[in-house]
Amino acid sequence: MKLSEINKPKENYRDELYQTNNSYTIGVNDGKEFRNAIFTGTKLYHGKPMLTFVMKTNNEHINLNINQSYLSYSIEEPMEDENG
């Protein structure tokens, strides 16, 4: 391997698993399920990466933070039709 190949910038192959502002059904390993959770991003909590979501109820917004190691599954919810 040549020195120029070592210092060559790496291509970014990271696909985003979650798209910001998309709605997901989230299942965690203790059997709980959270439906229509809107992905807002990630953050560090005591050095551990957390997925952050917002759930809308009747009159309030509930913040949901999930440690990725406890995540069992996530299903992207279909987008709602804005015209109808």
C-alpha positions as CSV (number, residue, x, y, z in Angstrom):
1,M,0.0,0.0,0.0
2,K,1.3,3.4,-0.9
3,L,1.5,6.4,1.4
4,S,-0.9,8.4,-0.8
5,E,-3.5,5.6,-0.4
6,I,-3.3,5.7,3.4
7,N,-3.8,9.4,3.6
8,K,-6.6,9.4,1.0
9,P,-10.0,10.5,2.4
10,K,-12.3,7.7,3.1
11,E,-15.7,7.6,1.3
12,N,-18.7,8.0,3.5
13,Y,-20.7,4.8,3.5
14,R,-22.8,5.6,6.5
15,D,-26.4,5.4,5.7
16,E,-28.7,7.2,8.1
17,L,-30.9,4.6,9.7
18,Y,-33.4,7.2,10.9
19,Q,-34.6,10.3,9.0
20,T,-35.3,13.4,11.1
21,N,-39.0,14.2,11.4
22,N,-40.1,10.7,10.2
23,S,-42.5,8.7,12.4
24,Y,-41.5,5.3,13.7
25,T,-42.9,2.5,15.8
26,I,-40.2,1.6,18.3
27,G,-40.0,-1.7,20.2
28,V,-37.6,-2.2,23.1
29,N,-36.3,-5.4,24.6
30,D,-38.6,-5.4,27.6
31,G,-41.7,-5.7,25.3
32,K,-42.8,-2.1,25.3
33,E,-43.9,-0.5,22.1
34,F,-44.1,3.2,21.2
35,R,-46.1,4.1,18.2
36,N,-45.9,7.3,16.1
37,A,-42.6,8.4,17.7
38,I,-41.1,11.2,15.6
39,F,-37.3,11.0,15.3
40,T,-35.6,14.2,16.4
41,G,-31.9,13.2,16.4
42,T,-29.3,11.8,18.7
43,K,-27.5,13.0,21.9
44,L,-25.0,11.7,24.4
45,Y,-26.3,10.9,27.9
46,H,-23.4,10.1,30.4
47,G,-21.3,9.3,27.3
48,K,-23.8,6.9,25.8
49,P,-25.4,7.6,22.5
50,M,-29.2,7.9,22.7
51,L,-31.9,8.1,20.0
52,T,-34.3,11.0,20.7
53,F,-38.0,11.0,19.7
54,V,-41.1,13.1,20.4
55,M,-44.5,11.6,20.9
56,K,-47.6,13.8,20.5
57,T,-50.5,13.1,22.8
58,N,-53.8,15.1,23.1
59,N,-52.4,18.2,24.7
60,E,-48.7,17.6,25.2
61,H,-45.4,16.4,23.7
62,I,-43.5,13.6,25.4
63,N,-39.8,13.3,24.9
64,L,-38.6,9.7,24.4
65,N,-34.9,8.9,24.7
66,I,-33.8,5.3,23.9
67,N,-30.4,3.7,24.4
68,Q,-29.6,2.0,21.2
69,S,-28.5,-1.2,23.0
70,Y,-32.1,-1.7,24.3
71,L,-33.7,-1.2,20.9
72,S,-35.3,-4.4,19.6
73,Y,-36.9,-3.0,16.4
74,S,-38.1,0.1,14.7
75,I,-40.6,0.3,11.9
76,E,-41.0,3.5,9.8
77,E,-44.6,4.6,9.7
78,P,-46.1,5.6,6.3
79,M,-46.1,9.3,5.6
80,E,-49.5,10.9,5.9
81,D,-51.0,12.6,2.9
82,E,-50.8,16.4,3.5
83,N,-53.5,17.1,1.0
84,G,-56.2,15.0,2.3
